Amino acid sequence: MSNTLGLFIEQNNKLIISPQMYQAIEMIQLSVPELLDYINKELVENPLLEAEDSDRNNSEVENQQQEPDQWLDSVFDELLQEDKDNWGTARHRQNQDEVTFFEGCWFDNSSLQEYLMEQLRFVRHRHKLSLEVYSVAEFIIGNLDPNGYLALPMAEVINTLKIPEKTAYEGLGIVQKLDPLGVGARDLKECLRLQFPLLPECPPQMELLLDYLDDLALGHLKKIANALKVTTDQVRIMGELLRLLDPKPGSRYDQTAEIRYIIPDAVIKKIGSEYVVLVNESDLPRISINENYRKALEEQQGQEVKKFLKEKLQSAFNLLKNIENRRSTIHSVLEAVVRRQRDFLEYGSSALKPLTMREIAEELGLHESTVSRVAANKYVQTPRGLCPIKCFFAGSIGQTLEVTPERIKDDIKKYIAQEDPKKPYSDQALANLFQENGIEIARRTIAKYREELGIPSSTLRRNLLAK
């Protein structure tokens, strides 16, 4: 076959992450205080955005909401074509003035290790981990540094515990699947790779990109592109995706703070017999298009000015659209959660049902990573108090009937309150009671939850009665 020059048509699959998509992904995971900081930064950088005065009358607001279609049609018709129908929402309005949101305090003295151990216990019972693998995972969790990285070489883990290499890595794999993703990593590269499932789209070259983190930090995009045989635009897009990941996943667990004052991101309120979800936007400024720059657009000044203002206009519209996208996504996820966890809202933690983020994602047609971002670092005010959104996604234990740890603890207290003081239930007897009710649970788990509740053993309870 001869080597000739010519034109050829090829089809290629290419990942394109637009600035709007990147911003949308980033904004969904922000809590109210973080979103406020983000909006304030945009207000400083984009002259087309302005924060409205709270005393503006309703007629002026209504007029501004209706005008964008008219003046944009005459100035940038091509910009309007794609999203013309959406310009009716070209300002961020508040419709929740009647809702009172307030700061709450969340008592949280749990460390990263305690949070991981609670998950590990669920995994052990659901997947019937062997005691040896469980012990390895427990040992690894105990040797994580404050950022969530494994502080010991695996060789030292193997030598210390006197276990086969296969068992050691099996235990490590269990830890690396716990929340937050990224814990148990031995270096930054592994930490980021473990978080790839959180990305809505993860191109196959991402794994290779991790070998060029230093070059990426220095902006050597062309060098990376040549090495990976991709375009510089693709390298830039993958770099933007990497910035969505957390290089220190354990650092969010502050082991020194006992009380954190927080603003709820939403409230679940009971109105009549129904529960209503309201997303908290009352702490955010009302933002809209700046009138002065709108007039500048109408006057059609020089090409450079028009180009600058057109870019800022698109940026402003994207921000307004993504604020609404964040609100609607949080609202949809919490509404789906309320439908599944209504009993919790009615009766408390003992009625909390096992629920996974994947179930909610499938119900709403979302990516699981989107639900994870909605739940990350956010709180909701409920009739049962202030709760992290993640608390609704409860793990389950038991092989026959799935129930949550909170339900188990409540039942332990109930059984012990009803026991014969002269013949208190042993941990095994309690396990048998659960088994009679369709819940397979180990005696060791009963002992653990009993100790967490501050309830003495059956022997001590009998001795206390004798005294």
Secondary structure, 3 states (H helix, E strand, C coil): CCCCCCCCCCCCCCCCCCHHHHHHHHHHCCCHHHHHHHHHHHHHHCCCEEECCCCCCHHHHHHHHHCHHHHHHHHCHHHHHHHHHHHHHCCCCCCCCCCCCCCEEEECCCCHHHHHHHHHHHHHHHHCCCHHHHHHHHHHHHCECCCCCECCCHHHHHHHHCCCHHHHHHHHHHHCCCCCCCCCCCCHHHHHHHCHHHCCCCCCCHHHHHHHHHHHHCCCHHHHHHHHCCCHHHHHHHHHHHCCCCCCHHHHCCCCCCEEEECCCEEEEEECCEEEEEECCCCCCCEEECHHHHHHHHCCCCHHHHHHHHHHHHHHHHHHHHHHHHHHHHHHHHHHHHHHCHHHHHHCHHHCCECCHHHHHHHHCCCHHHHHHHHCCCEEEECCEEEEHHHHCECCECCCCCECHHHHHHHHHHHHHHCECCECCCHHHHHHHHHHCCCCCCHHHHHHHHHHCCCCCHHHHHHHHHC
